[in-house]
């Protein structure tokens, strides 16, 4: 486009975007009208309200007439878009066509609004009214997008992304889901399937038409989520700049879809509160707007990558999106966190956990830790490119965009919190969230790049899992849970500093003040020994106090002795790499076996001993114990 053309499209573009934004707000305001029961706030009169242009305003009347005045403002903008398109862009059918269609759709929308009021809000007219409003919103957005000043150069390349058909199918299914949701709301079928994700705890709904309608809406929503995930895996295979906007649009649609299902779950579980019902329609409308952008970007993305055009070297392959998403969660690290979460569940006073509780805690624990790790990779993407250990991660390698990685991490955290809250208990949800926030803000954002004590303090985030597992069983935190927290807290420095000794060159290159970089190898080895000497007595004390039995005590002593042997050997060696690698790997095994030994010890029928309890013998049992007259309990 020339500069003159940019100037001529600016007015149309701004009018179209303003109209789109107001149309979206108008759709949400229409939902408020329906939810608040204000649809007949002006009686059966239209366009006047209760026979007047300016009637007395009670709340229902105010809501309904506000909706009508907002519709009038949108009407002015739509007609302005059409007028500008015909006067300034008469020779551009790509702009004139959708602008004209918007005016036609507006007339239909106004007539449907009148019919809705005159016929006293019949559900089928309301659903049609909403469907036409969604199409009008999409049309205005197409005008705004086509009027953009930056049009990609596609000369010599086949237009439309290879998955454009899949994009259209996803958008079509999304529109169907919206229509089904409107029917569920307007036929008052929202409470016919209680619970989530099942219907009244069953796979099949009650055998009534409205319950079937509700269940059909849910199934379509789940299918839409699955199709969106599949679409994202397809479009993110390409990393060329020409498809960057398409990848971002797909990521936004997926994030909004996950949020929409979360809002829907909360809405059903809380028995349809008005605020959540309005939020549900708002997020649903944003999903639809995202789909419109997605279709537009797909239609203008070259079918092949411009820089390679089919010239990928033989024998090379890129990881799939699913594999990259799993990589963002750091599954090898999470496996150890799950051990330290689940094992404490078997040693609480509440007895043995049920299989379902263990599975829910494990699932939510993985999602919460995975979300924290994904956010960590998003924030560290700048330094990850400088380190050989991390430069091939999905975000620094360009296989996943930074925004998508952050959205994925936040979505995992929200899903984990919901599972803990509804399937376990609120305390475990808050503790798991606290662990994520501590890891992200205290360690990743604050300490990692500023202090050599980053692992000592920030590493406490890794000590939250036993607190979560304990709270999942008891609903409270006892001194024993804090004791488990302390074990991991003192284990973290010698464990991680062993890796830091090996990768100190990478950390120095990235400017991260890990202990070997900031204080040197000798100081690091000495502090590793100090923390190990504090850790070992701490692990044996539960046996000495009678909290755990002989089996655990022997296991803790043997495992700890081996860890200490590695630490002393590392202190005496000049070359750190071989011994440090051995200690790092063993420290992972050490912690896992230590917590497994706790669970095994509790299950064994022998090897436990208890401290003798004090016995009070009353020589006169018929009299109550009393405080001597000369002693005062409060001073």
N, C-alpha and C positions, 0 to 999 in steps of 0.2 A: 504494500500500500504506500502511496505517496503521502507527504505531509498534509496536503490539502484534503485527501480522502480521510485521513485520521481526524481532522478537524470536523468534517461533516458527519462522521459516525459517532463522535463523542456525545452529542446531544441525544441521539437515539439510544446509544448504549446506556447512558445514565438514566434516561426515562424508563427504559426496559428493566434495568436492575432495581430501580426504586419501586416500580410496579410489582416486580417479583417479590421483593421483600414485604411490601404491604399486602400482597395477595396471600403470602404465607401467614402473616399475622392475622389476616381476615379468616383464614381457615381455622386457626386456633381459637379465635374469638367466637366463631360459629360453634366450636365444640363447647366453649364456656356457656353459650346460650342454651345448648341442649342439656348439658350436665346440670346447670342451675335451674332448669325447668322454665326458662324465660322465653321460650319460643313463641308463646302467645301473650307476651307482656304487652303487646300493642293490640290485643284482641285479634279479630279476623280482618282488621283493616290493613289495606296496602294501597298505595305507598304511605298514606298517612298513618298515624299511630293513635288508636282509639278515637278516630274521626278528626284528629287535630294534627297540625304540623309540629306544634310545640306543646305536648301534653304535660300534665303534672308528672313528676319523675319519682316513682318508687323504685326499688332495686330491680325487679324484673323488667320494668319498662325502660330503666336506664340501660340495662345490658342489651336489650333487644334493639332499642333505637340507636345505641352506640354501634352495634353491628351494622345497622342499615347506613349510618353516616360513613362508617369506614368503607362500606361497599361503594358508596357514592364517590369517595375519594379515589378508590381503585378504578372506578369507571372513568373518571376524568383522566387518569394516567394512561389507561388502555387506549382511549380515544386519541390522546396526545401522541402515543407511540404510533398509532395507525396514521395519523395526520402527518407526522414527520417522515414516516417511511414513504408515503405517497408523494409528498412535496419535494423531499430531498434525495430520495433513493428510488425514484420511479423506474429507473433502468436496472435496478438490482433485484431480481425476483427472489434471491435468497433472503433478502430483508423484507421486501414488500409482501411476500406470500404469508409468512408466519404472523406478521403484524396485522394483516387483514383477517386472518383466522382468529387472532386474539379478540378482535372486535366482534366477530360472529359469536364466538364462545361467550363473550361478555353478555350479549343480548340474550342468549339462551340461559345464562346463569341468572340474570335478572328475572326472566319469566319463571324459571324454576323456583326462585325465592318467593315470588308472588303466589304460585300454585301451592307451595308448601304452607304458607300462612292461610290461604283461602280454604284449603282442605283440612285444616287443623292438624298439621304435622304428620301426614302418613309416612310410615317408615320407608317405603320404596321410593318416594319422592325425595326424602332427605338423603338417601344413599346416592341417588342420581345427582342430586345437588352437589354432594361432596365429590363424586367422580368427575363432574364437569369442572369443578374448581381446581382439581388436581391437573386436569388437562390444560386449563387456562394458565396455571402456574408454569407448567412445562413449556407452553408456547411462548410466554414472555421471556423465560430463561433462554430459549433458543434464539430469540431475537437479540438478546443481550450478548450471548456467546458469539453469534455470527457477526455482530458489529464490533468485535474486538479488533484492535489495531494490529495485533501480531498474528499473522496467518502463516503456518509452517510451510516451508518450501518443500513440496513433494514432487518436484519435477523428475521424471524418469523413474519414479517409484510407484508401485501399485498402491492405491489408497485403501484405507480401511484395514484395521488390524485383523490378523488371521482369526482371532476369536471374536470378531464383531457379532457373529450370529449368536454366540454364547452370551454376549453382553445384552443383546436384544431379548433373549429368552429370560435372562435374569431380571431385566426391567419389567417385562411382561408379567412374570410371576410376582414381582413386588407389587405391581398395581392390583393384581388379583387378591393378594393378601390384604391390601388396604380395603378393598371392597368387602371382603369377608369380615374384616374387623368392624367396618361400619354397620354391617347387618347384625353382628353380635351385639353391638352397643344399642342400636335402635330397636331391636326386638327383645331387649332386656334379658339376654342370655348369658350375661357375664358371670353370674354366680351358679350356673348349672354344672360347672366343672371346678370344684374346689380343689385346692392343692396344686402343686407344680413340681415336676413337669407332667405327672400323671393326672388323670381325671378322677377325682374322688378316690385316689389310691389305686385305681384300676387302669388297665391298658385300654379298655373300651368304655365309651361314655354310656350313660343311661339311654334306654331305647326310646327317646323322644326326639322329634325333629329339631327343636332348639338346642338340645344338648349335642346332637350330632353336628349342628351348625358350629357351635363353639369348638368342638373337638376338631372339626375340619379346618377351622381357622388356625388352630395350634399346629396341626400337622403341616399345613401349607407354610406356616412361619418357620418351622424347623427345616422343611425342605428348602425354603429360600435361604436360610442360614448356610445349609450345606452347599447349595449351588454357589453362593457368594464366596465361600471358602475355596471351592474348586476354581472359580473364576480368578481369584487372587493368585492361586498357585500357578495359573496359566499365564497371566499377564506379567507377573513379576519374574518370569524366566528371562525376560529381556532386560538389559541394563543400559541400553543406549539412550542418549539424551532425548531422542525423538519420541520415546514412549514414557518419559518421566511423568508427564502430566496424567497420562492414563493410569500409571501405577499408583500415583497419589490419590486419584479419584477412587480407584478400587479399594485402596486401604481405608479411605474415609467411609465408604459405604459399608465395609465390613465392620469397622469400629462402631458406627451408628447402629448397625443391625444387632451387634452384641449388646449395646446399651439398651436398645429397644426391647430385646427379650428380657433383659434384667428388669427394666421398668414393668414389663408385663407380669413377670413373676411376682414382684413386690406388690403390684396392684391386686392380683388375685389373692395372694396370701394375706393381704390386709383388707380384703372384702371391698374392693373398689372405692377407695377414698377419692373425692372429687379432684384433689390436686394431682394425684397420680394418673387419673383418667385424662386430664388435660395434658399432662406431660407425655403420656403415651401417644396422643395424637400429634403433639409437637414433634417428638422424635421420629414418628412415622412419616410426617411430612418432610422432615429433613432427609430421611432415607430416600424418599421419592425425589427430592431435589438433587441428591447425590447421584441417583440413578440417571437423571436427565443429563447431568454433566458427564457421567461415565459413558453414556451412549454417544454424546457429542464428541468426546475425546477419542473414543474408539473409531468413529467414522473418519477422523482426521489424523490417525496415526498410520504411518506406512506399514504395509504388510510384512516387510522385512527390515532388518536392522540396516540403516544406511551405510554404516562403516564396514560391515562385513558382507552383507548381501549373499549369504549362503557360503561364505568362505571359511567357516570354522575348521580349525585344524583337525584332521582325523585323530581319533584316540583320546580327544579331550572331552570332558563332560563337566557340567556344573551340577552342584548339589541341588536337589529338588527344594521347593519352598518348604515343604513339610520338614525336611531334614534341617534346613536352616532355622526354622522356628524352634525345633527341638534344641538345636545348638545354642540359641539365645538363652535357653533356660539353664544351661550348664548341668546336664543330667548326671554326670559323674560326681559332681559336688553334692547335688541334691540327694543322691543315694545314701550318702553318709548322714545328711541332715535327717532323713526319714528314719534311719536307725535310731538316732538320738531322740526322735520324737515318739516313735512307737514303743521302744523298749521301756521307758518310764511308765507307760500305761499299764504294764504288767506287774508293777511293784507298788502301786498305790494302795491305800487302805480300802479302796472301793472294790477290790477283787479283780477278777479277770475281765477284760473288756470283751464285748461281743464282736463277732466278725464284721458286722456292718459298721460298727463304730470305728474299728481299726481302718476299714477301707475308706470311710468318709474322711477320717483324719489324714490318712496317707494322701488321698486325692487333693484335698484342700491344702495340705502342707506342700505338696509338689507345686501346685499352682501359685501359692504365695511366694515360695522361694524362687520359682521360675520367673515370676513377675519382677521380683527384686533384681535378679540377675540380668533380665532383659533391660531394665531401666539403667542398671550399671553399665551395660555395654553401650547403651545409647549415650550416656554422659561421657564415657571414656573413649568415644570413637576417635577423637583427635589424637590421643596418645597411643591408641591401639595400632595405628598405622606405623608407629615408630618402633614397635617391638616385634621381633620375629615370632614370639609365642602367640601373638594376638592379631597380627596384621591380616590373617586370612579369615578372621571372623566375619559373619555375614554383613554387618554394617560397614566396617572399614573396607571390606572387599567390594562394596557396591552392589551386593546381591539383594540387599534389603535396605530400603530408605530409612533414614534416621527417624522420621516422623512415624513411619509404620512400626519400627521397633519400639518406640516409646508407647505408642497406642497399644501395641500387643502386650507390653509389660503391665501397663495400667489395667487393661482388661483382665489379665490373669489375676492381678491383685484383687480387683473388685469381685470376680467370680469366686475366688478363694474365701474372701470375707463373707460372702453370702452363704457359702456352703458351711463354713464354721458356725455362722450365726443360726441358721435354720436347721442344720443337721447334727450339730454338736452342742455348743452352748455359747452365749455371748462372750464370756471371759476368754475362751480360747480364740475367738475371732479378734478381740482387741489385742491380745498378746501377739498373735501372728502378724497383725497389722503393725504393731509397735516394732516388731523385728524388721519388717520391710522398711519402715520409715527410718529406723536407726541405721540400717545398712546403707540406704540411699543418701540420707542427709548428713548423718554424722560421719560415716566412713567415706563413702564415695565422693560426696561434694565438698565436705569440710576437711577431714583429716588426711586423706590419702595423698594429697598433693602438697600438704603444708607441714606435716610433722613426722619425724621418725618413729613416734609412738602410735602411728596410725593403726597398726595391727593390734597393739595392746588394748587400746580403747575401742576403736571401731570394730575390732574383731569380736567384741561382745555380742554383736548381732547374731553370730553363729551359735551363741549360747541360749538363744530364745527357744529353740525346738523342745528341749525337755520341759520348759515351763508350759508350753502349749500342750504337750502330751499329758502332763500331770493335770492341768486345768480341764482338759477334755474328759477326764475320768471323775474328778472330784468337784469341779466347779469352783475351786478355790486354789490358792497357793499356800503350801506349807513350807516349813523350814527345809524339808527333804528336797523339795523342788529347787529351792535356792542353792542347796548344796550341789545338785547336779549342774546347775548353771555355773557354779564356781569351778567345777572340774573342767568344763569346756573352756572357760575363760582362761585358766592357767595352761591348758593344753595348746591353745591357739598360737602363742608366740613361738615356741620351739618348732611347731609344725610348719608355720608359714615362713619363718626365717630360714629354714632349711632350703625352701624353694627360692627365697630371695638371694641366698648365697650363690645359687646356680645361675640365676637370671639377673645378677646385679648389673651387668653391662647394659642389658635392655632397659632396666629401671633408670640407670644413669642417663641413657640416651633420651628417655622420655621425660626426664626431669622429676621423677618420683623419689622422694627422700626416704626410701626404705632403709632400715637399720644398716645393712652392709654398705650402702652408698653414703649415708650421712656420718656413720661412726666407725666404719671399717670392719673387716672380717673378725679381728680378735675380739673387739667389744661385742659383736653380735654373738659369737660362740660362747663368750662368758655369760651373757644374759640368757642365752638358751639353756645353759646349765643351771642357772639360778631358778628359772621358771620350772624346769624339770624337777629340781629338788623340792620345790614347793608343791608341785603337782602330786608326786608319788605318795607322801603321807596323807594327803587329802583323799586319795582314792582308796586307801586301806582303812581309814577311820570308820566307815560304815560297819565293817565287821567288828571292830573293837567296841563300838557302841551297841552292837546287837541289832542294828537295823537290817543288815544282810548277814548271810551265813559264811561258813568256812569255805565253801566252793568259790564264792566271789572273792574272798580275801586272798586265797591262794592264787587265783587268776590275776587279780590286780597286782599282787607282788611280782609274779613272774613276768607279766606284760610290762610292768613299770621298770623292772630290772633290765629288760632288753632295751627299752627306750633310753634309760640312763647310760647303758653301755655304748649305744650309738652316739650319744651326746658327748661322752668323755673321749671316745675315739675321734670324733670330729674336732674336738678341742686340741687334740695332739697332732692331727694331720696337717701337713702344709698344703696339700692339694685338696680343695673342698669338694670338687664336683662328684667323684664316685661315692664318697661316704655321705655327702649331703643328699644325693639322690636316694641312697638306701634308707637314710633316716626319714626323708620326706614320705617315701612309700610306706615305710613301717608305721609311721605316726598315723596314717590313715587307717591301717589295719588295727592298730592299737586301740583307737577310740571306738571303732565298731565292735571289736571283741570285748572291750570293757563293758559296754552297755548291753551287749548280748549276754554276757556273764551275769549281769544283774537279773535279767529275766529268767535265765536258767536256774539261778540260785533260789529265786522265790518259788519256782515250781518243784524243787527237790524236797522230798519229805524228811530229809535229815540234814544235819550240819548247822542247825540254828540254835542259838541260845539266847536267853533273855536275862536281863538284870533282875535280881530278886526284888519283889515289890514289898514295900513297907506294910506291915500288918498291925492294925490297931486293935487291941483286945480291951473290951469294956468289961470291967468287973461288975458294973451295975448297968446292964443294958436297958433297964427301964427308965434311965435318966438320959436326957439329951446332953450333948457336949455343950459346955458354956465357957465363955471367956472369963477368966478370973477378974475379980472386981478391980484389982489394982492395975490392970493393963488396958490401955486405950489403943484402939486400932488406928485412929486418925490423929496425927499430930500436926 
